[in-house]
Amino acid sequence: MRTVKVLFKHEEAGILTQHDDGSFSFCYHDNWLANNDKQSISLTLPKTEKEFHSKYLFPFFYNMLPEGSNKEVVCKLNRIDRDDYFGLLITTAKNDSIGAVTVRKIDEGELTKEN
């Protein structure tokens, strides 16, 4: 299992997880949901208490990945399998992303729904 913090404008909005079976889940932090001034990170991931599940990396996050020759260079330099979309997301979206969303890898010991 691999997990990242999802940040919106440098504030933690939720948690994205790749499970051991390759599926994905995303959930918002309780304090993000409780604050009416905080918006959803994407129209496809609206603010809700329910956890989102997918067999594949959610399209919102997939669209943050580099493509073509940029993807090849990033994969080669970081020794990432070109089909490891989550690994690619962890590597590239921590600093260099278009828009307000970034991700940060976290250890299992840091996991809490209430951040």
Backbone as XML, in Angstrom:
<?xml version="1.0"?>
<chain id="A" units="angstrom">
  <residue number="1" name="MET">
    <atom name="N" x="0.849" y="-1.173" z="0.000"/>
    <atom name="CA" x="0.000" y="0.000" z="0.000"/>
    <atom name="C" x="0.897" y="1.239" z="0.000"/>
  </residue>
  <residue number="2" name="ARG">
    <atom name="N" x="0.542" y="2.189" z="-0.837"/>
    <atom name="CA" x="1.241" y="3.478" z="-0.879"/>
    <atom name="C" x="0.213" y="4.584" z="-0.711"/>
  </residue>
  <residue number="3" name="THR">
    <atom name="N" x="0.592" y="5.606" z="0.036"/>
    <atom name="CA" x="-0.343" y="6.665" z="0.368"/>
    <atom name="C" x="0.312" y="8.026" z="0.221"/>
  </residue>
  <residue number="4" name="VAL">
    <atom name="N" x="-0.479" y="8.995" z="-0.260"/>
    <atom name="CA" x="0.000" y="10.371" z="-0.370"/>
    <atom name="C" x="-1.021" y="11.326" z="0.232"/>
  </residue>
  <residue number="5" name="LYS">
    <atom name="N" x="-0.506" y="12.442" z="0.730"/>
    <atom name="CA" x="-1.353" y="13.556" z="1.143"/>
    <atom name="C" x="-1.684" y="14.327" z="-0.128"/>
  </residue>
  <residue number="6" name="VAL">
    <atom name="N" x="-2.911" y="14.724" z="-0.263"/>
    <atom name="CA" x="-3.311" y="15.570" z="-1.383"/>
    <atom name="C" x="-3.479" y="16.982" z="-0.836"/>
  </residue>
  <residue number="7" name="LEU">
    <atom name="N" x="-2.693" y="17.891" z="-1.378"/>
    <atom name="CA" x="-2.723" y="19.271" z="-0.922"/>
    <atom name="C" x="-3.387" y="20.164" z="-1.963"/>
  </residue>
  <residue number="8" name="PHE">
    <atom name="N" x="-4.219" y="21.061" z="-1.495"/>
    <atom name="CA" x="-4.858" y="22.059" z="-2.352"/>
    <atom name="C" x="-4.387" y="23.412" z="-1.866"/>
  </residue>
  <residue number="9" name="LYS">
    <atom name="N" x="-3.662" y="24.123" z="-2.705"/>
    <atom name="CA" x="-3.064" y="25.413" z="-2.331"/>
    <atom name="C" x="-2.253" y="25.278" z="-1.043"/>
  </residue>
  <residue number="10" name="HIS">
    <atom name="N" x="-1.460" y="24.234" z="-0.968"/>
    <atom name="CA" x="-0.531" y="23.957" z="0.135"/>
    <atom name="C" x="-1.213" y="23.555" z="1.445"/>
  </residue>
  <residue number="11" name="GLU">
    <atom name="N" x="-2.505" y="23.265" z="1.416"/>
    <atom name="CA" x="-3.217" y="22.792" z="2.599"/>
    <atom name="C" x="-3.699" y="21.375" z="2.345"/>
  </residue>
  <residue number="12" name="GLU">
    <atom name="N" x="-3.553" y="20.499" z="3.357"/>
    <atom name="CA" x="-3.974" y="19.110" z="3.195"/>
    <atom name="C" x="-5.488" y="19.003" z="3.062"/>
  </residue>
  <residue number="13" name="ALA">
    <atom name="N" x="-5.906" y="18.438" z="1.934"/>
    <atom name="CA" x="-7.333" y="18.272" z="1.674"/>
    <atom name="C" x="-7.783" y="16.835" z="1.907"/>
  </residue>
  <residue number="14" name="GLY">
    <atom name="N" x="-6.897" y="15.869" z="1.645"/>
    <atom name="CA" x="-7.297" y="14.476" z="1.790"/>
    <atom name="C" x="-6.153" y="13.517" z="1.568"/>
  </residue>
  <residue number="15" name="ILE">
    <atom name="N" x="-6.526" y="12.245" z="1.423"/>
    <atom name="CA" x="-5.573" y="11.153" z="1.302"/>
    <atom name="C" x="-5.905" y="10.332" z="0.056"/>
  </residue>
  <residue number="16" name="LEU">
    <atom name="N" x="-4.876" y="10.055" z="-0.749"/>
    <atom name="CA" x="-5.000" y="9.168" z="-1.911"/>
    <atom name="C" x="-4.171" y="7.932" z="-1.624"/>
  </residue>
  <residue number="17" name="THR">
    <atom name="N" x="-4.766" y="6.753" z="-1.801"/>
    <atom name="CA" x="-4.108" y="5.492" z="-1.481"/>
    <atom name="C" x="-4.147" y="4.550" z="-2.667"/>
  </residue>
  <residue number="18" name="GLN">
    <atom name="N" x="-3.001" y="3.904" z="-2.918"/>
    <atom name="CA" x="-2.979" y="2.770" z="-3.840"/>
    <atom name="C" x="-2.883" y="1.528" z="-2.969"/>
  </residue>
  <residue number="19" name="HIS">
    <atom name="N" x="-3.888" y="0.670" z="-3.071"/>
    <atom name="CA" x="-3.947" y="-0.542" z="-2.261"/>
    <atom name="C" x="-3.102" y="-1.644" z="-2.884"/>
  </residue>
  <residue number="20" name="ASP">
    <atom name="N" x="-2.843" y="-2.676" z="-2.103"/>
    <atom name="CA" x="-1.992" y="-3.779" z="-2.549"/>
    <atom name="C" x="-2.533" y="-4.487" z="-3.784"/>
  </residue>
  <residue number="21" name="ASP">
    <atom name="N" x="-3.842" y="-4.442" z="-3.999"/>
    <atom name="CA" x="-4.426" y="-5.081" z="-5.185"/>
    <atom name="C" x="-4.369" y="-4.179" z="-6.420"/>
  </residue>
  <residue number="22" name="GLY">
    <atom name="N" x="-3.779" y="-2.974" z="-6.284"/>
    <atom name="CA" x="-3.646" y="-2.048" z="-7.402"/>
    <atom name="C" x="-4.779" y="-1.044" z="-7.512"/>
  </residue>
  <residue number="23" name="SER">
    <atom name="N" x="-5.827" y="-1.197" z="-6.707"/>
    <atom name="CA" x="-6.943" y="-0.253" z="-6.747"/>
    <atom name="C" x="-6.579" y="1.018" z="-5.973"/>
  </residue>
  <residue number="24" name="PHE">
    <atom name="N" x="-7.439" y="2.028" z="-6.100"/>
    <atom name="CA" x="-7.174" y="3.329" z="-5.497"/>
    <atom name="C" x="-8.376" y="3.789" z="-4.689"/>
  </residue>
  <residue number="25" name="SER">
    <atom name="N" x="-8.102" y="4.616" z="-3.686"/>
    <atom name="CA" x="-9.170" y="5.269" z="-2.939"/>
    <atom name="C" x="-8.729" y="6.692" z="-2.611"/>
  </residue>
  <residue number="26" name="PHE">
    <atom name="N" x="-9.712" y="7.560" z="-2.493"/>
    <atom name="CA" x="-9.460" y="8.945" z="-2.103"/>
    <atom name="C" x="-10.525" y="9.348" z="-1.109"/>
  </residue>
  <residue number="27" name="CYS">
    <atom name="N" x="-10.108" y="10.038" z="-0.036"/>
    <atom name="CA" x="-11.074" y="10.588" z="0.906"/>
    <atom name="C" x="-10.572" y="11.933" z="1.408"/>
  </residue>
  <residue number="28" name="TYR">
    <atom name="N" x="-11.520" y="12.807" z="1.655"/>
    <atom name="CA" x="-11.216" y="14.125" z="2.203"/>
    <atom name="C" x="-11.021" y="14.029" z="3.711"/>
  </residue>
  <residue number="29" name="HIS">
    <atom name="N" x="-10.196" y="14.912" z="4.254"/>
    <atom name="CA" x="-10.061" y="15.026" z="5.709"/>
    <atom name="C" x="-11.358" y="15.598" z="6.279"/>
  </residue>
  <residue number="30" name="ASP">
    <atom name="N" x="-11.692" y="15.190" z="7.481"/>
    <atom name="CA" x="-12.907" y="15.668" z="8.136"/>
    <atom name="C" x="-12.907" y="17.191" z="8.269"/>
  </residue>
  <residue number="31" name="ASN">
    <atom name="N" x="-11.763" y="17.779" z="8.624"/>
    <atom name="CA" x="-11.730" y="19.239" z="8.805"/>
    <atom name="C" x="-11.887" y="19.973" z="7.477"/>
  </residue>
  <residue number="32" name="TRP">
    <atom name="N" x="-11.505" y="19.351" z="6.371"/>
    <atom name="CA" x="-11.706" y="19.954" z="5.050"/>
    <atom name="C" x="-13.204" y="19.948" z="4.715"/>
  </residue>
  <residue number="33" name="LEU">
    <atom name="N" x="-13.843" y="18.838" z="5.024"/>
    <atom name="CA" x="-15.279" y="18.721" z="4.768"/>
    <atom name="C" x="-16.089" y="19.689" z="5.618"/>
  </residue>
  <residue number="34" name="ALA">
    <atom name="N" x="-15.654" y="19.913" z="6.849"/>
    <atom name="CA" x="-16.404" y="20.760" z="7.778"/>
    <atom name="C" x="-16.302" y="22.247" z="7.444"/>
  </residue>
  <residue number="35" name="ASN">
    <atom name="N" x="-15.282" y="22.622" z="6.698"/>
    <atom name="CA" x="-15.058" y="24.031" z="6.376"/>
    <atom name="C" x="-15.735" y="24.369" z="5.047"/>
  </residue>
  <residue number="36" name="ASN">
    <atom name="N" x="-16.789" y="25.162" z="5.090"/>
    <atom name="CA" x="-17.528" y="25.518" z="3.878"/>
    <atom name="C" x="-16.728" y="26.399" z="2.923"/>
  </residue>
  <residue number="37" name="ASP">
    <atom name="N" x="-15.645" y="27.002" z="3.405"/>
    <atom name="CA" x="-14.805" y="27.833" z="2.547"/>
    <atom name="C" x="-13.867" y="26.993" z="1.686"/>
  </residue>
  <residue number="38" name="LYS">
    <atom name="N" x="-13.714" y="25.721" z="2.028"/>
    <atom name="CA" x="-12.830" y="24.827" z="1.270"/>
    <atom name="C" x="-13.618" y="24.170" z="0.144"/>
  </residue>
  <residue number="39" name="GLN">
    <atom name="N" x="-13.059" y="24.201" z="-1.041"/>
    <atom name="CA" x="-13.742" y="23.608" z="-2.187"/>
    <atom name="C" x="-13.227" y="22.209" z="-2.470"/>
  </residue>
  <residue number="40" name="SER">
    <atom name="N" x="-13.905" y="21.500" z="-3.334"/>
    <atom name="CA" x="-13.430" y="20.178" z="-3.738"/>
    <atom name="C" x="-12.196" y="20.357" z="-4.610"/>
  </residue>
  <residue number="41" name="ILE">
    <atom name="N" x="-11.353" y="19.333" z="-4.657"/>
    <atom name="CA" x="-10.131" y="19.439" z="-5.464"/>
    <atom name="C" x="-10.427" y="19.282" z="-6.945"/>
  </residue>
  <residue number="42" name="SER">
    <atom name="N" x="-11.585" y="18.714" z="-7.261"/>
    <atom name="CA" x="-11.958" y="18.446" z="-8.645"/>
    <atom name="C" x="-13.471" y="18.279" z="-8.744"/>
  </residue>
  <residue number="43" name="LEU">
    <atom name="N" x="-14.018" y="18.597" z="-9.904"/>
    <atom name="CA" x="-15.449" y="18.353" z="-10.115"/>
    <atom name="C" x="-15.771" y="16.868" z="-10.067"/>
  </residue>
  <residue number="44" name="THR">
    <atom name="N" x="-14.794" y="16.031" z="-10.426"/>
    <atom name="CA" x="-15.018" y="14.582" z="-10.427"/>
    <atom name="C" x="-14.813" y="13.959" z="-9.050"/>
  </residue>
  <residue number="45" name="LEU">
    <atom name="N" x="-14.315" y="14.738" z="-8.098"/>
    <atom name="CA" x="-14.136" y="14.285" z="-6.714"/>
    <atom name="C" x="-14.774" y="15.319" z="-5.778"/>
  </residue>
  <residue number="46" name="PRO">
    <atom name="N" x="-16.107" y="15.420" z="-5.804"/>
    <atom name="CA" x="-16.785" y="16.438" z="-4.995"/>
    <atom name="C" x="-16.616" y="16.187" z="-3.493"/>
  </residue>
  <residue number="47" name="LYS">
    <atom name="N" x="-16.737" y="17.259" z="-2.712"/>
    <atom name="CA" x="-16.640" y="17.130" z="-1.262"/>
    <atom name="C" x="-17.777" y="16.262" z="-0.753"/>
  </residue>
  <residue number="48" name="THR">
    <atom name="N" x="-17.403" y="15.170" z="-0.132"/>
    <atom name="CA" x="-18.374" y="14.257" z="0.456"/>
    <atom name="C" x="-17.662" y="13.400" z="1.487"/>
  </residue>
  <residue number="49" name="GLU">
    <atom name="N" x="-18.408" y="12.897" z="2.441"/>
    <atom name="CA" x="-17.825" y="12.036" z="3.469"/>
    <atom name="C" x="-17.480" y="10.656" z="2.934"/>
  </residue>
  <residue number="50" name="LYS">
    <atom name="N" x="-18.128" y="10.265" z="1.848"/>
    <atom name="CA" x="-17.861" y="8.924" z="1.319"/>
    <atom name="C" x="-16.457" y="8.858" z="0.711"/>
  </residue>
  <residue number="51" name="GLU">
    <atom name="N" x="-15.903" y="7.685" z="0.776"/>
    <atom name="CA" x="-14.590" y="7.446" z="0.189"/>
    <atom name="C" x="-14.784" y="7.040" z="-1.271"/>
  </residue>
  <residue number="52" name="PHE">
    <atom name="N" x="-13.998" y="7.616" z="-2.153"/>
    <atom name="CA" x="-14.066" y="7.274" z="-3.572"/>
    <atom name="C" x="-13.175" y="6.063" z="-3.827"/>
  </residue>
  <residue number="53" name="HIS">
    <atom name="N" x="-13.625" y="5.148" z="-4.692"/>
    <atom name="CA" x="-12.864" y="3.950" z="-5.031"/>
    <atom name="C" x="-12.778" y="3.807" z="-6.541"/>
  </residue>
  <residue number="54" name="SER">
    <atom name="N" x="-11.648" y="3.267" z="-7.011"/>
    <atom name="CA" x="-11.468" y="3.036" z="-8.440"/>
    <atom name="C" x="-10.462" y="1.915" z="-8.653"/>
  </residue>
  <residue number="55" name="LYS">
    <atom name="N" x="-10.666" y="1.129" z="-9.701"/>
    <atom name="CA" x="-9.698" y="0.098" z="-10.067"/>
    <atom name="C" x="-8.446" y="0.724" z="-10.674"/>
  </residue>
  <residue number="56" name="TYR">
    <atom name="N" x="-8.590" y="1.952" z="-11.170"/>
    <atom name="CA" x="-7.498" y="2.655" z="-11.850"/>
    <atom name="C" x="-7.259" y="3.999" z="-11.180"/>
  </residue>
  <residue number="57" name="LEU">
    <atom name="N" x="-6.087" y="4.576" z="-11.433"/>
    <atom name="CA" x="-5.796" y="5.902" z="-10.904"/>
    <atom name="C" x="-6.879" y="6.862" z="-11.394"/>
  </residue>
  <residue number="58" name="PHE">
    <atom name="N" x="-7.467" y="7.620" z="-10.486"/>
    <atom name="CA" x="-8.539" y="8.536" z="-10.840"/>
    <atom name="C" x="-8.090" y="9.453" z="-11.985"/>
  </residue>
  <residue number="59" name="PRO">
    <atom name="N" x="-8.962" y="9.698" z="-12.963"/>
    <atom name="CA" x="-8.586" y="10.538" z="-14.113"/>
    <atom name="C" x="-8.012" y="11.896" z="-13.717"/>
  </residue>
  <residue number="60" name="PHE">
    <atom name="N" x="-8.533" y="12.501" z="-12.647"/>
    <atom name="CA" x="-8.003" y="13.792" z="-12.204"/>
    <atom name="C" x="-6.501" y="13.694" z="-11.924"/>
  </residue>
  <residue number="61" name="PHE">
    <atom name="N" x="-6.084" y="12.652" z="-11.210"/>
    <atom name="CA" x="-4.672" y="12.492" z="-10.876"/>
    <atom name="C" x="-3.868" y="12.001" z="-12.078"/>
  </residue>
  <residue number="62" name="TYR">
    <atom name="N" x="-4.459" y="11.132" z="-12.884"/>
    <atom name="CA" x="-3.780" y="10.637" z="-14.078"/>
    <atom name="C" x="-3.419" y="11.794" z="-15.013"/>
  </residue>
  <residue number="63" name="ASN">
    <atom name="N" x="-4.297" y="12.773" z="-15.098"/>
    <atom name="CA" x="-4.057" y="13.924" z="-15.977"/>
    <atom name="C" x="-2.965" y="14.850" z="-15.462"/>
  </residue>
  <residue number="64" name="MET">
    <atom name="N" x="-2.490" y="14.625" z="-14.255"/>
    <atom name="CA" x="-1.373" y="15.401" z="-13.720"/>
    <atom name="C" x="-0.019" y="14.832" z="-14.155"/>
  </residue>
  <residue number="65" name="LEU">
    <atom name="N" x="-0.023" y="13.646" z="-14.764"/>
    <atom name="CA" x="1.226" y="12.960" z="-15.112"/>
    <atom name="C" x="1.843" y="13.507" z="-16.392"/>
  </residue>
  <residue number="66" name="PRO">
    <atom name="N" x="3.194" y="13.463" z="-16.474"/>
    <atom name="CA" x="3.851" y="13.859" z="-17.722"/>
    <atom name="C" x="3.569" y="12.830" z="-18.809"/>
  </residue>
  <residue number="67" name="GLU">
    <atom name="N" x="3.714" y="13.261" z="-20.045"/>
    <atom name="CA" x="3.453" y="12.374" z="-21.187"/>
    <atom name="C" x="4.648" y="12.388" z="-22.135"/>
  </residue>
  <residue number="68" name="GLY">
    <atom name="N" x="4.636" y="11.447" z="-23.050"/>
    <atom name="CA" x="5.607" y="11.414" z="-24.141"/>
    <atom name="C" x="7.052" y="11.375" z="-23.674"/>
  </residue>
  <residue number="69" name="SER">
    <atom name="N" x="7.881" y="12.198" z="-24.300"/>
    <atom name="CA" x="9.313" y="12.188" z="-23.990"/>
    <atom name="C" x="9.580" y="12.675" z="-22.569"/>
  </residue>
  <residue number="70" name="ASN">
    <atom name="N" x="8.744" y="13.582" z="-22.049"/>
    <atom name="CA" x="8.917" y="14.023" z="-20.659"/>
    <atom name="C" x="8.735" y="12.855" z="-19.699"/>
  </residue>
  <residue number="71" name="LYS">
    <atom name="N" x="7.732" y="12.033" z="-19.962"/>
    <atom name="CA" x="7.489" y="10.850" z="-19.130"/>
    <atom name="C" x="8.671" y="9.907" z="-19.197"/>
  </residue>
  <residue number="72" name="GLU">
    <atom name="N" x="9.187" y="9.675" z="-20.401"/>
    <atom name="CA" x="10.326" y="8.768" z="-20.578"/>
    <atom name="C" x="11.543" y="9.246" z="-19.784"/>
  </residue>
  <residue number="73" name="VAL">
    <atom name="N" x="11.814" y="10.536" z="-19.837"/>
    <atom name="CA" x="12.970" y="11.096" z="-19.124"/>
    <atom name="C" x="12.793" y="10.956" z="-17.616"/>
  </residue>
  <residue number="74" name="VAL">
    <atom name="N" x="11.621" y="11.321" z="-17.115"/>
    <atom name="CA" x="11.346" y="11.220" z="-15.671"/>
    <atom name="C" x="11.469" y="9.775" z="-15.201"/>
  </residue>
  <residue number="75" name="CYS">
    <atom name="N" x="10.904" y="8.848" z="-15.963"/>
    <atom name="CA" x="10.967" y="7.431" z="-15.585"/>
    <atom name="C" x="12.402" y="6.924" z="-15.574"/>
  </residue>
  <residue number="76" name="LYS">
    <atom name="N" x="13.166" y="7.286" z="-16.579"/>
    <atom name="CA" x="14.556" y="6.822" z="-16.660"/>
    <atom name="C" x="15.402" y="7.406" z="-15.530"/>
  </residue>
  <residue number="77" name="LEU">
    <atom name="N" x="15.314" y="8.706" z="-15.318"/>
    <atom name="CA" x="16.125" y="9.358" z="-14.291"/>
    <atom name="C" x="15.774" y="8.911" z="-12.876"/>
  </residue>
  <residue number="78" name="ASN">
    <atom name="N" x="14.510" y="8.575" z="-12.651"/>
    <atom name="CA" x="14.059" y="8.189" z="-11.310"/>
    <atom name="C" x="13.867" y="6.691" z="-11.144"/>
  </residue>
  <residue number="79" name="ARG">
    <atom name="N" x="14.209" y="5.939" z="-12.202"/>
    <atom name="CA" x="14.078" y="4.476" z="-12.193"/>
    <atom name="C" x="12.666" y="4.038" z="-11.813"/>
  </residue>
  <residue number="80" name="ILE">
    <atom name="N" x="11.704" y="4.620" z="-12.510"/>
    <atom name="CA" x="10.297" y="4.299" z="-12.302"/>
    <atom name="C" x="9.804" y="3.528" z="-13.512"/>
  </residue>
  <residue number="81" name="ASP">
    <atom name="N" x="9.103" y="2.435" z="-13.275"/>
    <atom name="CA" x="8.485" y="1.692" z="-14.367"/>
    <atom name="C" x="7.485" y="2.604" z="-15.057"/>
  </residue>
  <residue number="82" name="ARG">
    <atom name="N" x="7.482" y="2.628" z="-16.381"/>
    <atom name="CA" x="6.610" y="3.540" z="-17.126"/>
    <atom name="C" x="5.120" y="3.258" z="-16.896"/>
  </residue>
  <residue number="83" name="ASP">
    <atom name="N" x="4.789" y="2.072" z="-16.374"/>
    <atom name="CA" x="3.397" y="1.737" z="-16.065"/>
    <atom name="C" x="3.043" y="1.964" z="-14.597"/>
  </residue>
  <residue number="84" name="ASP">
    <atom name="N" x="3.993" y="2.478" z="-13.812"/>
    <atom name="CA" x="3.750" y="2.770" z="-12.401"/>
    <atom name="C" x="3.250" y="4.208" z="-12.281"/>
  </residue>
  <residue number="85" name="TYR">
    <atom name="N" x="1.969" y="4.395" z="-12.557"/>
    <atom name="CA" x="1.399" y="5.734" z="-12.574"/>
    <atom name="C" x="1.429" y="6.396" z="-11.195"/>
  </residue>
  <residue number="86" name="PHE">
    <atom name="N" x="1.223" y="5.599" z="-10.160"/>
    <atom name="CA" x="1.241" y="6.172" z="-8.810"/>
    <atom name="C" x="2.659" y="6.618" z="-8.443"/>
  </residue>
  <residue number="87" name="GLY">
    <atom name="N" x="3.650" y="5.808" z="-8.780"/>
    <atom name="CA" x="5.034" y="6.197" z="-8.534"/>
    <atom name="C" x="5.413" y="7.449" z="-9.299"/>
  </residue>
  <residue number="88" name="LEU">
    <atom name="N" x="4.928" y="7.550" z="-10.501"/>
    <atom name="CA" x="5.173" y="8.730" z="-11.323"/>
    <atom name="C" x="4.484" y="9.953" z="-10.715"/>
  </residue>
  <residue number="89" name="LEU">
    <atom name="N" x="3.275" y="9.776" z="-10.217"/>
    <atom name="CA" x="2.551" y="10.861" z="-9.555"/>
    <atom name="C" x="3.303" y="11.335" z="-8.318"/>
  </residue>
  <residue number="90" name="ILE">
    <atom name="N" x="3.765" y="10.396" z="-7.508"/>
    <atom name="CA" x="4.507" y="10.740" z="-6.292"/>
    <atom name="C" x="5.752" y="11.552" z="-6.635"/>
  </residue>
  <residue number="91" name="THR">
    <atom name="N" x="6.440" y="11.155" z="-7.685"/>
    <atom name="CA" x="7.693" y="11.806" z="-8.069"/>
    <atom name="C" x="7.470" y="13.184" z="-8.677"/>
  </residue>
  <residue number="92" name="THR">
    <atom name="N" x="6.487" y="13.319" z="-9.539"/>
    <atom name="CA" x="6.339" y="14.571" z="-10.284"/>
    <atom name="C" x="5.392" y="15.578" z="-9.644"/>
  </residue>
  <residue number="93" name="ALA">
    <atom name="N" x="4.345" y="15.131" z="-8.992"/>
    <atom name="CA" x="3.321" y="16.060" z="-8.494"/>
    <atom name="C" x="3.639" y="16.629" z="-7.119"/>
  </residue>
  <residue number="94" name="LYS">
    <atom name="N" x="4.807" y="16.308" z="-6.580"/>
    <atom name="CA" x="5.153" y="16.905" z="-5.290"/>
    <atom name="C" x="5.645" y="18.336" z="-5.461"/>
  </residue>
  <residue number="95" name="ASN">
    <atom name="N" x="6.205" y="18.654" z="-6.617"/>
    <atom name="CA" x="6.727" y="19.993" z="-6.861"/>
    <atom name="C" x="6.153" y="20.641" z="-8.111"/>
  </residue>
  <residue number="96" name="ASP">
    <atom name="N" x="6.055" y="19.855" z="-9.155"/>
    <atom name="CA" x="5.753" y="20.403" z="-10.467"/>
    <atom name="C" x="4.385" y="19.943" z="-10.934"/>
  </residue>
  <residue number="97" name="SER">
    <atom name="N" x="3.363" y="20.754" z="-10.674"/>
    <atom name="CA" x="2.037" y="20.392" z="-11.157"/>
    <atom name="C" x="1.341" y="21.639" z="-11.674"/>
  </residue>
  <residue number="98" name="ILE">
    <atom name="N" x="0.432" y="21.411" z="-12.596"/>
    <atom name="CA" x="-0.373" y="22.505" z="-13.116"/>
    <atom name="C" x="-1.587" y="22.627" z="-12.210"/>
  </residue>
  <residue number="99" name="GLY">
    <atom name="N" x="-1.867" y="23.799" z="-11.758"/>
    <atom name="CA" x="-3.022" y="23.993" z="-10.893"/>
    <atom name="C" x="-2.650" y="24.028" z="-9.429"/>
  </residue>
  <residue number="100" name="ALA">
    <atom name="N" x="-3.654" y="23.895" z="-8.591"/>
    <atom name="CA" x="-3.497" y="24.100" z="-7.152"/>
    <atom name="C" x="-3.208" y="22.821" z="-6.378"/>
  </residue>
  <residue number="101" name="VAL">
    <atom name="N" x="-3.230" y="21.656" z="-7.037"/>
    <atom name="CA" x="-3.097" y="20.386" z="-6.325"/>
    <atom name="C" x="-1.688" y="19.829" z="-6.450"/>
  </residue>
  <residue number="102" name="THR">
    <atom name="N" x="-1.126" y="19.427" z="-5.309"/>
    <atom name="CA" x="0.145" y="18.698" z="-5.255"/>
    <atom name="C" x="-0.055" y="17.491" z="-4.350"/>
  </residue>
  <residue number="103" name="VAL">
    <atom name="N" x="0.905" y="16.575" z="-4.373"/>
    <atom name="CA" x="0.838" y="15.400" z="-3.498"/>
    <atom name="C" x="2.159" y="15.243" z="-2.763"/>
  </residue>
  <residue number="104" name="ARG">
    <atom name="N" x="2.094" y="14.673" z="-1.580"/>
    <atom name="CA" x="3.279" y="14.392" z="-0.769"/>
    <atom name="C" x="3.165" y="12.979" z="-0.220"/>
  </residue>
  <residue number="105" name="LYS">
    <atom name="N" x="4.201" y="12.189" z="-0.421"/>
    <atom name="CA" x="4.217" y="10.823" z="0.096"/>
    <atom name="C" x="4.254" y="10.866" z="1.620"/>
  </residue>
  <residue number="106" name="ILE">
    <atom name="N" x="3.526" y="9.942" z="2.237"/>
    <atom name="CA" x="3.534" y="9.840" z="3.696"/>
    <atom name="C" x="3.781" y="8.399" z="4.107"/>
  </residue>
  <residue number="107" name="ASP">
    <atom name="N" x="4.254" y="8.243" z="5.309"/>
    <atom name="CA" x="4.465" y="6.922" z="5.878"/>
    <atom name="C" x="3.177" y="6.451" z="6.537"/>
  </residue>
  <residue number="108" name="GLU">
    <atom name="N" x="3.021" y="5.145" z="6.665"/>
    <atom name="CA" x="1.809" y="4.587" z="7.259"/>
    <atom name="C" x="1.571" y="5.110" z="8.667"/>
  </residue>
  <residue number="109" name="GLY">
    <atom name="N" x="2.637" y="5.420" z="9.420"/>
    <atom name="CA" x="2.500" y="5.915" z="10.775"/>
    <atom name="C" x="1.847" y="7.283" z="10.848"/>
  </residue>
  <residue number="110" name="GLU">
    <atom name="N" x="1.878" y="8.035" z="9.730"/>
    <atom name="CA" x="1.305" y="9.366" z="9.694"/>
    <atom name="C" x="-0.174" y="9.382" z="9.368"/>
  </residue>
  <residue number="111" name="LEU">
    <atom name="N" x="-0.734" y="8.251" z="8.968"/>
    <atom name="CA" x="-2.087" y="8.200" z="8.470"/>
    <atom name="C" x="-3.131" y="8.528" z="9.543"/>
  </residue>
  <residue number="112" name="THR">
    <atom name="N" x="-3.901" y="9.563" z="9.256"/>
    <atom name="CA" x="-5.082" y="9.886" z="10.065"/>
    <atom name="C" x="-6.089" y="10.521" z="9.138"/>
  </residue>
  <residue number="113" name="LYS">
    <atom name="N" x="-7.332" y="10.295" z="9.393"/>
    <atom name="CA" x="-8.354" y="10.952" z="8.578"/>
    <atom name="C" x="-8.580" y="12.371" z="9.041"/>
  </residue>
  <residue number="114" name="GLU">
    <atom name="N" x="-8.258" y="12.646" z="10.277"/>
    <atom name="CA" x="-8.485" y="13.965" z="10.877"/>
    <atom name="C" x="-7.184" y="14.731" z="10.895"/>
  </residue>
  <residue number="115" name="ASN">
    <atom name="N" x="-6.863" y="15.496" z="9.861"/>
    <atom name="CA" x="-5.634" y="16.309" z="9.809"/>
    <atom name="C" x="-6.000" y="17.708" z="9.841"/>
  </residue>
</chain>
